[in-house]
């Protein structure tokens, strides 16, 4: 899990571009006119969103609660497959080193195939295509999140544009080897003194998206490739060198995929695990 930089483009101009791109149909010839009529409201709302975004207090945003007809018009602006939204996705997921992140950073497990509306579109239809309100996500995370985004005014999910992830370890794993299989139990712990408020938000994010269970379920995506990567070297390299190489690679991956990247945390634990080492030399 890593932070992603938010889009730098003018949010209001993007909204207007999406409105402009809507096709006028015979069934609803006035759609564009009705949407343009909301422009003054949208401008004020977008300014307020930007202010709360800059102060990282989006949970204070109050919904305009547009009437149903306006709400439906606004919701019609969003389509994940549309060209403008796909361009936005490419922009946001391209790193400054020109890598394209195609894995959902809310979980680091599944591919991006949707945008999470940070303030849910059902409640905040005004921000349905606000680039700052759109975070690239997998459909699994998106469906776990649903419409619930705060608990009595406190946010319950990390906003990876804004909540800077600490360079301190908070994700750990216990490994149990039984009947030739590795049982994994991931857990969170604040033993390195992360700001308690941030740690509590991390806990909530991991819990609500079921990340610890999802990591455990995906464990073999890491275990088998690690075994297969090491086995060809067992004859030429001594165990210490193999360990050092594995540790170095895992730590390099943490720089790219996040300090608490679950695959690296698991690799680092496996390589120090006696049962795992015995398994390699079996
Ligand atoms: Zn996800």
Boltz pocket constraint, residues with backbone or C-beta under 6 A from the ligand:
constraints:
  - pocket:
      binder: B
      contacts: [[A, 104], [A, 105], [A, 106], [A, 107], [A, 108], [A, 109], [A, 110], [A, 137], [A, 138], [A, 139], [A, 140], [A, 141], [A, 142]]
      max_distance: 6.0
